Amino acid sequence: MQEILTAVTYLVVWLICERVFEIESGLTKLIISLGAAVGVYLLIAIKEYREKKAKGTDD
């Protein structure tokens, strides 16, 4: 699930950069969209880590 959401984030941010902000530079779109995708991946990973850690202390 985490990887799918990351891929979708990449595509959505790429399209937003292209259509909404009208950024023409491919490198700029790549950097922005990859940054957003990595950010989403990290946020989900941190959330899952905290949930697992909380479950471990409750036992």
mmCIF file of the N, C-alpha and C atoms, coordinates in Angstrom:
data_MODEL
# 
_entry.id   MODEL 
# 
loop_
_atom_site.group_PDB 
_atom_site.id 
_atom_site.type_symbol 
_atom_site.label_atom_id 
_atom_site.label_alt_id 
_atom_site.label_comp_id 
_atom_site.label_asym_id 
_atom_site.label_entity_id 
_atom_site.label_seq_id 
_atom_site.pdbx_PDB_ins_code 
_atom_site.Cartn_x 
_atom_site.Cartn_y 
_atom_site.Cartn_z 
_atom_site.occupancy 
_atom_site.B_iso_or_equiv 
_atom_site.pdbx_formal_charge 
_atom_site.auth_seq_id 
_atom_site.auth_comp_id 
_atom_site.auth_asym_id 
_atom_site.auth_atom_id 
_atom_site.pdbx_PDB_model_num 
ATOM 1   N N  . MET A 1 1  ? 0.825  -1.192 0.000   1.00 0.00 ? 1  MET A N  1 
ATOM 2   C CA . MET A 1 1  ? 0.000  0.000  0.000   1.00 0.00 ? 1  MET A CA 1 
ATOM 3   C C  . MET A 1 1  ? 0.871  1.258  0.000   1.00 0.00 ? 1  MET A C  1 
ATOM 4   N N  . GLN A 1 2  ? 1.926  1.209  0.783   1.00 0.00 ? 2  GLN A N  1 
ATOM 5   C CA . GLN A 1 2  ? 2.817  2.357  0.898   1.00 0.00 ? 2  GLN A CA 1 
ATOM 6   C C  . GLN A 1 2  ? 3.448  2.702  -0.455  1.00 0.00 ? 2  GLN A C  1 
ATOM 7   N N  . GLU A 1 3  ? 3.876  1.701  -1.186  1.00 0.00 ? 3  GLU A N  1 
ATOM 8   C CA . GLU A 1 3  ? 4.517  1.932  -2.471  1.00 0.00 ? 3  GLU A CA 1 
ATOM 9   C C  . GLU A 1 3  ? 3.526  2.455  -3.510  1.00 0.00 ? 3  GLU A C  1 
ATOM 10  N N  . ILE A 1 4  ? 2.306  1.966  -3.464  1.00 0.00 ? 4  ILE A N  1 
ATOM 11  C CA . ILE A 1 4  ? 1.281  2.427  -4.408  1.00 0.00 ? 4  ILE A CA 1 
ATOM 12  C C  . ILE A 1 4  ? 0.969  3.902  -4.169  1.00 0.00 ? 4  ILE A C  1 
ATOM 13  N N  . LEU A 1 5  ? 0.807  4.279  -2.915  1.00 0.00 ? 5  LEU A N  1 
ATOM 14  C CA . LEU A 1 5  ? 0.523  5.677  -2.590  1.00 0.00 ? 5  LEU A CA 1 
ATOM 15  C C  . LEU A 1 5  ? 1.691  6.572  -2.989  1.00 0.00 ? 5  LEU A C  1 
ATOM 16  N N  . THR A 1 6  ? 2.905  6.083  -2.833  1.00 0.00 ? 6  THR A N  1 
ATOM 17  C CA . THR A 1 6  ? 4.078  6.850  -3.237  1.00 0.00 ? 6  THR A CA 1 
ATOM 18  C C  . THR A 1 6  ? 4.094  7.069  -4.751  1.00 0.00 ? 6  THR A C  1 
ATOM 19  N N  . ALA A 1 7  ? 3.787  6.029  -5.518  1.00 0.00 ? 7  ALA A N  1 
ATOM 20  C CA . ALA A 1 7  ? 3.756  6.149  -6.981  1.00 0.00 ? 7  ALA A CA 1 
ATOM 21  C C  . ALA A 1 7  ? 2.656  7.101  -7.435  1.00 0.00 ? 7  ALA A C  1 
ATOM 22  N N  . VAL A 1 8  ? 1.507  7.004  -6.800  1.00 0.00 ? 8  VAL A N  1 
ATOM 23  C CA . VAL A 1 8  ? 0.391  7.900  -7.144  1.00 0.00 ? 8  VAL A CA 1 
ATOM 24  C C  . VAL A 1 8  ? 0.748  9.343  -6.812  1.00 0.00 ? 8  VAL A C  1 
ATOM 25  N N  . THR A 1 9  ? 1.384  9.551  -5.671  1.00 0.00 ? 9  THR A N  1 
ATOM 26  C CA . THR A 1 9  ? 1.816  10.898 -5.283  1.00 0.00 ? 9  THR A CA 1 
ATOM 27  C C  . THR A 1 9  ? 2.764  11.480 -6.315  1.00 0.00 ? 9  THR A C  1 
ATOM 28  N N  . TYR A 1 10 ? 3.705  10.663 -6.764  1.00 0.00 ? 10 TYR A N  1 
ATOM 29  C CA . TYR A 1 10 ? 4.665  11.109 -7.789  1.00 0.00 ? 10 TYR A CA 1 
ATOM 30  C C  . TYR A 1 10 ? 3.933  11.587 -9.042  1.00 0.00 ? 10 TYR A C  1 
ATOM 31  N N  . LEU A 1 11 ? 3.004  10.774 -9.526  1.00 0.00 ? 11 LEU A N  1 
ATOM 32  C CA . LEU A 1 11 ? 2.284  11.133 -10.751 1.00 0.00 ? 11 LEU A CA 1 
ATOM 33  C C  . LEU A 1 11 ? 1.409  12.374 -10.569 1.00 0.00 ? 11 LEU A C  1 
ATOM 34  N N  . VAL A 1 12 ? 0.714  12.454 -9.447  1.00 0.00 ? 12 VAL A N  1 
ATOM 35  C CA . VAL A 1 12 ? -0.173 13.590 -9.201  1.00 0.00 ? 12 VAL A CA 1 
ATOM 36  C C  . VAL A 1 12 ? 0.630  14.888 -9.096  1.00 0.00 ? 12 VAL A C  1 
ATOM 37  N N  . VAL A 1 13 ? 1.723  14.852 -8.370  1.00 0.00 ? 13 VAL A N  1 
ATOM 38  C CA . VAL A 1 13 ? 2.541  16.064 -8.227  1.00 0.00 ? 13 VAL A CA 1 
ATOM 39  C C  . VAL A 1 13 ? 3.158  16.450 -9.567  1.00 0.00 ? 13 VAL A C  1 
ATOM 40  N N  . TRP A 1 14 ? 3.559  15.459 -10.361 1.00 0.00 ? 14 TRP A N  1 
ATOM 41  C CA . TRP A 1 14 ? 4.095  15.748 -11.699 1.00 0.00 ? 14 TRP A CA 1 
ATOM 42  C C  . TRP A 1 14 ? 3.044  16.481 -12.537 1.00 0.00 ? 14 TRP A C  1 
ATOM 43  N N  . LEU A 1 15 ? 1.808  15.974 -12.510 1.00 0.00 ? 15 LEU A N  1 
ATOM 44  C CA . LEU A 1 15 ? 0.740  16.617 -13.281 1.00 0.00 ? 15 LEU A CA 1 
ATOM 45  C C  . LEU A 1 15 ? 0.404  18.003 -12.749 1.00 0.00 ? 15 LEU A C  1 
ATOM 46  N N  . ILE A 1 16 ? 0.420  18.168 -11.431 1.00 0.00 ? 16 ILE A N  1 
ATOM 47  C CA . ILE A 1 16 ? 0.164  19.490 -10.851 1.00 0.00 ? 16 ILE A CA 1 
ATOM 48  C C  . ILE A 1 16 ? 1.235  20.474 -11.294 1.00 0.00 ? 16 ILE A C  1 
ATOM 49  N N  . CYS A 1 17 ? 2.492  20.048 -11.275 1.00 0.00 ? 17 CYS A N  1 
ATOM 50  C CA . CYS A 1 17 ? 3.574  20.928 -11.725 1.00 0.00 ? 17 CYS A CA 1 
ATOM 51  C C  . CYS A 1 17 ? 3.397  21.304 -13.191 1.00 0.00 ? 17 CYS A C  1 
ATOM 52  N N  . GLU A 1 18 ? 2.956  20.336 -13.995 1.00 0.00 ? 18 GLU A N  1 
ATOM 53  C CA . GLU A 1 18 ? 2.816  20.582 -15.424 1.00 0.00 ? 18 GLU A CA 1 
ATOM 54  C C  . GLU A 1 18 ? 1.592  21.426 -15.761 1.00 0.00 ? 18 GLU A C  1 
ATOM 55  N N  . ARG A 1 19 ? 0.448  21.088 -15.174 1.00 0.00 ? 19 ARG A N  1 
ATOM 56  C CA . ARG A 1 19 ? -0.811 21.737 -15.567 1.00 0.00 ? 19 ARG A CA 1 
ATOM 57  C C  . ARG A 1 19 ? -1.120 22.993 -14.756 1.00 0.00 ? 19 ARG A C  1 
ATOM 58  N N  . VAL A 1 20 ? -0.905 22.954 -13.448 1.00 0.00 ? 20 VAL A N  1 
ATOM 59  C CA . VAL A 1 20 ? -1.297 24.076 -12.600 1.00 0.00 ? 20 VAL A CA 1 
ATOM 60  C C  . VAL A 1 20 ? -0.209 25.146 -12.560 1.00 0.00 ? 20 VAL A C  1 
ATOM 61  N N  . PHE A 1 21 ? 1.013  24.722 -12.265 1.00 0.00 ? 21 PHE A N  1 
ATOM 62  C CA . PHE A 1 21 ? 2.109  25.682 -12.144 1.00 0.00 ? 21 PHE A CA 1 
ATOM 63  C C  . PHE A 1 21 ? 2.799  25.950 -13.478 1.00 0.00 ? 21 PHE A C  1 
ATOM 64  N N  . GLU A 1 22 ? 2.461  25.161 -14.494 1.00 0.00 ? 22 GLU A N  1 
ATOM 65  C CA . GLU A 1 22 ? 3.006  25.298 -15.843 1.00 0.00 ? 22 GLU A CA 1 
ATOM 66  C C  . GLU A 1 22 ? 4.531  25.336 -15.857 1.00 0.00 ? 22 GLU A C  1 
ATOM 67  N N  . ILE A 1 23 ? 5.140  24.439 -15.103 1.00 0.00 ? 23 ILE A N  1 
ATOM 68  C CA . ILE A 1 23 ? 6.593  24.308 -15.095 1.00 0.00 ? 23 ILE A CA 1 
ATOM 69  C C  . ILE A 1 23 ? 6.985  23.508 -16.328 1.00 0.00 ? 23 ILE A C  1 
ATOM 70  N N  . GLU A 1 24 ? 7.879  24.057 -17.134 1.00 0.00 ? 24 GLU A N  1 
ATOM 71  C CA . GLU A 1 24 ? 8.260  23.398 -18.371 1.00 0.00 ? 24 GLU A CA 1 
ATOM 72  C C  . GLU A 1 24 ? 9.517  22.550 -18.225 1.00 0.00 ? 24 GLU A C  1 
ATOM 73  N N  . SER A 1 25 ? 10.313 22.830 -17.229 1.00 0.00 ? 25 SER A N  1 
ATOM 74  C CA . SER A 1 25 ? 11.565 22.097 -17.046 1.00 0.00 ? 25 SER A CA 1 
ATOM 75  C C  . SER A 1 25 ? 11.287 20.694 -16.501 1.00 0.00 ? 25 SER A C  1 
ATOM 76  N N  . GLY A 1 26 ? 11.715 19.688 -17.254 1.00 0.00 ? 26 GLY A N  1 
ATOM 77  C CA . GLY A 1 26 ? 11.521 18.305 -16.829 1.00 0.00 ? 26 GLY A CA 1 
ATOM 78  C C  . GLY A 1 26 ? 12.286 17.981 -15.565 1.00 0.00 ? 26 GLY A C  1 
ATOM 79  N N  . LEU A 1 27 ? 13.490 18.536 -15.436 1.00 0.00 ? 27 LEU A N  1 
ATOM 80  C CA . LEU A 1 27 ? 14.301 18.280 -14.250 1.00 0.00 ? 27 LEU A CA 1 
ATOM 81  C C  . LEU A 1 27 ? 13.651 18.860 -12.999 1.00 0.00 ? 27 LEU A C  1 
ATOM 82  N N  . THR A 1 28 ? 13.103 20.040 -13.112 1.00 0.00 ? 28 THR A N  1 
ATOM 83  C CA . THR A 1 28 ? 12.427 20.667 -11.977 1.00 0.00 ? 28 THR A CA 1 
ATOM 84  C C  . THR A 1 28 ? 11.210 19.858 -11.560 1.00 0.00 ? 28 THR A C  1 
ATOM 85  N N  . LYS A 1 29 ? 10.415 19.423 -12.530 1.00 0.00 ? 29 LYS A N  1 
ATOM 86  C CA . LYS A 1 29 ? 9.244  18.593 -12.215 1.00 0.00 ? 29 LYS A CA 1 
ATOM 87  C C  . LYS A 1 29 ? 9.670  17.290 -11.566 1.00 0.00 ? 29 LYS A C  1 
ATOM 88  N N  . LEU A 1 30 ? 10.754 16.708 -12.070 1.00 0.00 ? 30 LEU A N  1 
ATOM 89  C CA . LEU A 1 30 ? 11.261 15.453 -11.520 1.00 0.00 ? 30 LEU A CA 1 
ATOM 90  C C  . LEU A 1 30 ? 11.679 15.616 -10.065 1.00 0.00 ? 30 LEU A C  1 
ATOM 91  N N  . ILE A 1 31 ? 12.427 16.657 -9.770  1.00 0.00 ? 31 ILE A N  1 
ATOM 92  C CA . ILE A 1 31 ? 12.915 16.884 -8.411  1.00 0.00 ? 31 ILE A CA 1 
ATOM 93  C C  . ILE A 1 31 ? 11.752 17.143 -7.457  1.00 0.00 ? 31 ILE A C  1 
ATOM 94  N N  . ILE A 1 32 ? 10.809 17.973 -7.863  1.00 0.00 ? 32 ILE A N  1 
ATOM 95  C CA . ILE A 1 32 ? 9.666  18.294 -7.001  1.00 0.00 ? 32 ILE A CA 1 
ATOM 96  C C  . ILE A 1 32 ? 8.808  17.063 -6.761  1.00 0.00 ? 32 ILE A C  1 
ATOM 97  N N  . SER A 1 33 ? 8.502  16.315 -7.811  1.00 0.00 ? 33 SER A N  1 
ATOM 98  C CA . SER A 1 33 ? 7.626  15.152 -7.660  1.00 0.00 ? 33 SER A CA 1 
ATOM 99  C C  . SER A 1 33 ? 8.308  14.024 -6.892  1.00 0.00 ? 33 SER A C  1 
ATOM 100 N N  . LEU A 1 34 ? 9.578  13.802 -7.123  1.00 0.00 ? 34 LEU A N  1 
ATOM 101 C CA . LEU A 1 34 ? 10.291 12.783 -6.354  1.00 0.00 ? 34 LEU A CA 1 
ATOM 102 C C  . LEU A 1 34 ? 10.402 13.178 -4.887  1.00 0.00 ? 34 LEU A C  1 
ATOM 103 N N  . GLY A 1 35 ? 10.632 14.452 -4.630  1.00 0.00 ? 35 GLY A N  1 
ATOM 104 C CA . GLY A 1 35 ? 10.685 14.928 -3.250  1.00 0.00 ? 35 GLY A CA 1 
ATOM 105 C C  . GLY A 1 35 ? 9.370  14.705 -2.523  1.00 0.00 ? 35 GLY A C  1 
ATOM 106 N N  . ALA A 1 36 ? 8.279  14.987 -3.200  1.00 0.00 ? 36 ALA A N  1 
ATOM 107 C CA . ALA A 1 36 ? 6.961  14.767 -2.591  1.00 0.00 ? 36 ALA A CA 1 
ATOM 108 C C  . ALA A 1 36 ? 6.713  13.286 -2.357  1.00 0.00 ? 36 ALA A C  1 
ATOM 109 N N  . ALA A 1 37 ? 7.087  12.440 -3.320  1.00 0.00 ? 37 ALA A N  1 
ATOM 110 C CA . ALA A 1 37 ? 6.877  11.002 -3.181  1.00 0.00 ? 37 ALA A CA 1 
ATOM 111 C C  . ALA A 1 37 ? 7.705  10.430 -2.030  1.00 0.00 ? 37 ALA A C  1 
ATOM 112 N N  . VAL A 1 38 ? 8.948  10.850 -1.923  1.00 0.00 ? 38 VAL A N  1 
ATOM 113 C CA . VAL A 1 38 ? 9.802  10.389 -0.819  1.00 0.00 ? 38 VAL A CA 1 
ATOM 114 C C  . VAL A 1 38 ? 9.253  10.885 0.511   1.00 0.00 ? 38 VAL A C  1 
ATOM 115 N N  . GLY A 1 39 ? 8.763  12.113 0.536   1.00 0.00 ? 39 GLY A N  1 
ATOM 116 C CA . GLY A 1 39 ? 8.166  12.649 1.756   1.00 0.00 ? 39 GLY A CA 1 
ATOM 117 C C  . GLY A 1 39 ? 6.968  11.839 2.221   1.00 0.00 ? 39 GLY A C  1 
ATOM 118 N N  . VAL A 1 40 ? 6.100  11.482 1.284   1.00 0.00 ? 40 VAL A N  1 
ATOM 119 C CA . VAL A 1 40 ? 4.933  10.654 1.627   1.00 0.00 ? 40 VAL A CA 1 
ATOM 120 C C  . VAL A 1 40 ? 5.382  9.286  2.121   1.00 0.00 ? 40 VAL A C  1 
ATOM 121 N N  . TYR A 1 41 ? 6.366  8.710  1.454   1.00 0.00 ? 41 TYR A N  1 
ATOM 122 C CA . TYR A 1 41 ? 6.883  7.392  1.854   1.00 0.00 ? 41 TYR A CA 1 
ATOM 123 C C  . TYR A 1 41 ? 7.421  7.443  3.283   1.00 0.00 ? 41 TYR A C  1 
ATOM 124 N N  . LEU A 1 42 ? 8.177  8.483  3.597   1.00 0.00 ? 42 LEU A N  1 
ATOM 125 C CA . LEU A 1 42 ? 8.738  8.623  4.936   1.00 0.00 ? 42 LEU A CA 1 
ATOM 126 C C  . LEU A 1 42 ? 7.658  8.857  5.991   1.00 0.00 ? 42 LEU A C  1 
ATOM 127 N N  . LEU A 1 43 ? 6.671  9.674  5.679   1.00 0.00 ? 43 LEU A N  1 
ATOM 128 C CA . LEU A 1 43 ? 5.587  9.912  6.636   1.00 0.00 ? 43 LEU A CA 1 
ATOM 129 C C  . LEU A 1 43 ? 4.834  8.624  6.968   1.00 0.00 ? 43 LEU A C  1 
ATOM 130 N N  . ILE A 1 44 ? 4.565  7.818  5.963   1.00 0.00 ? 44 ILE A N  1 
ATOM 131 C CA . ILE A 1 44 ? 3.867  6.551  6.198   1.00 0.00 ? 44 ILE A CA 1 
ATOM 132 C C  . ILE A 1 44 ? 4.745  5.607  6.998   1.00 0.00 ? 44 ILE A C  1 
ATOM 133 N N  . ALA A 1 45 ? 6.044  5.568  6.676   1.00 0.00 ? 45 ALA A N  1 
ATOM 134 C CA . ALA A 1 45 ? 6.962  4.685  7.400   1.00 0.00 ? 45 ALA A CA 1 
ATOM 135 C C  . ALA A 1 45 ? 7.061  5.081  8.870   1.00 0.00 ? 45 ALA A C  1 
ATOM 136 N N  . ILE A 1 46 ? 7.131  6.360  9.149   1.00 0.00 ? 46 ILE A N  1 
ATOM 137 C CA . ILE A 1 46 ? 7.205  6.838  10.536  1.00 0.00 ? 46 ILE A CA 1 
ATOM 138 C C  . ILE A 1 46 ? 5.922  6.509  11.282  1.00 0.00 ? 46 ILE A C  1 
ATOM 139 N N  . LYS A 1 47 ? 4.792  6.701  10.625  1.00 0.00 ? 47 LYS A N  1 
ATOM 140 C CA . LYS A 1 47 ? 3.502  6.381  11.247  1.00 0.00 ? 47 LYS A CA 1 
ATOM 141 C C  . LYS A 1 47 ? 3.414  4.897  11.590  1.00 0.00 ? 47 LYS A C  1 
ATOM 142 N N  . GLU A 1 48 ? 3.806  4.033  10.661  1.00 0.00 ? 48 GLU A N  1 
ATOM 143 C CA . GLU A 1 48 ? 3.761  2.593  10.917  1.00 0.00 ? 48 GLU A CA 1 
ATOM 144 C C  . GLU A 1 48 ? 4.725  2.196  12.023  1.00 0.00 ? 48 GLU A C  1 
ATOM 145 N N  . TYR A 1 49 ? 5.900  2.815  12.059  1.00 0.00 ? 49 TYR A N  1 
ATOM 146 C CA . TYR A 1 49 ? 6.877  2.520  13.106  1.00 0.00 ? 49 TYR A CA 1 
ATOM 147 C C  . TYR A 1 49 ? 6.319  2.880  14.478  1.00 0.00 ? 49 TYR A C  1 
ATOM 148 N N  . ARG A 1 50 ? 5.696  4.037  14.565  1.00 0.00 ? 50 ARG A N  1 
ATOM 149 C CA . ARG A 1 50 ? 5.129  4.460  15.858  1.00 0.00 ? 50 ARG A CA 1 
ATOM 150 C C  . ARG A 1 50 ? 3.981  3.547  16.289  1.00 0.00 ? 50 ARG A C  1 
ATOM 151 N N  . GLU A 1 51 ? 3.162  3.100  15.332  1.00 0.00 ? 51 GLU A N  1 
ATOM 152 C CA . GLU A 1 51 ? 2.072  2.185  15.665  1.00 0.00 ? 51 GLU A CA 1 
ATOM 153 C C  . GLU A 1 51 ? 2.612  0.846  16.165  1.00 0.00 ? 51 GLU A C  1 
ATOM 154 N N  . LYS A 1 52 ? 3.639  0.321  15.508  1.00 0.00 ? 52 LYS A N  1 
ATOM 155 C CA . LYS A 1 52 ? 4.238  -0.937 15.941  1.00 0.00 ? 52 LYS A CA 1 
ATOM 156 C C  . LYS A 1 52 ? 4.901  -0.793 17.301  1.00 0.00 ? 52 LYS A C  1 
ATOM 157 N N  . LYS A 1 53 ? 5.542  0.332  17.526  1.00 0.00 ? 53 LYS A N  1 
ATOM 158 C CA . LYS A 1 53 ? 6.207  0.586  18.803  1.00 0.00 ? 53 LYS A CA 1 
ATOM 159 C C  . LYS A 1 53 ? 5.176  0.692  19.924  1.00 0.00 ? 53 LYS A C  1 
ATOM 160 N N  . ALA A 1 54 ? 4.041  1.347  19.648  1.00 0.00 ? 54 ALA A N  1 
ATOM 161 C CA . ALA A 1 54 ? 2.989  1.482  20.658  1.00 0.00 ? 54 ALA A CA 1 
ATOM 162 C C  . ALA A 1 54 ? 2.362  0.130  20.971  1.00 0.00 ? 54 ALA A C  1 
ATOM 163 N N  . LYS A 1 55 ? 2.197  -0.719 19.974  1.00 0.00 ? 55 LYS A N  1 
ATOM 164 C CA . LYS A 1 55 ? 1.657  -2.053 20.212  1.00 0.00 ? 55 LYS A CA 1 
ATOM 165 C C  . LYS A 1 55 ? 2.614  -2.892 21.042  1.00 0.00 ? 55 LYS A C  1 
ATOM 166 N N  . GLY A 1 56 ? 3.902  -2.720 20.823  1.00 0.00 ? 56 GLY A N  1 
ATOM 167 C CA . GLY A 1 56 ? 4.908  -3.480 21.562  1.00 0.00 ? 56 GLY A CA 1 
ATOM 168 C C  . GLY A 1 56 ? 4.966  -3.123 23.021  1.00 0.00 ? 56 GLY A C  1 
ATOM 169 N N  . THR A 1 57 ? 4.691  -1.879 23.378  1.00 0.00 ? 57 THR A N  1 
ATOM 170 C CA . THR A 1 57 ? 4.732  -1.460 24.777  1.00 0.00 ? 57 THR A CA 1 
ATOM 171 C C  . THR A 1 57 ? 3.449  -1.822 25.516  1.00 0.00 ? 57 THR A C  1 
ATOM 172 N N  . ASP A 1 58 ? 2.354  -2.004 24.783  1.00 0.00 ? 58 ASP A N  1 
ATOM 173 C CA . ASP A 1 58 ? 1.087  -2.356 25.427  1.00 0.00 ? 58 ASP A CA 1 
ATOM 174 C C  . ASP A 1 58 ? 1.047  -3.821 25.873  1.00 0.00 ? 58 ASP A C  1 
ATOM 175 N N  . ASP A 1 59 ? 1.838  -4.676 25.226  1.00 0.00 ? 59 ASP A N  1 
ATOM 176 C CA . ASP A 1 59 ? 1.811  -6.112 25.533  1.00 0.00 ? 59 ASP A CA 1 
ATOM 177 C C  . ASP A 1 59 ? 2.424  -6.444 26.837  1.00 0.00 ? 59 ASP A C  1 
# 
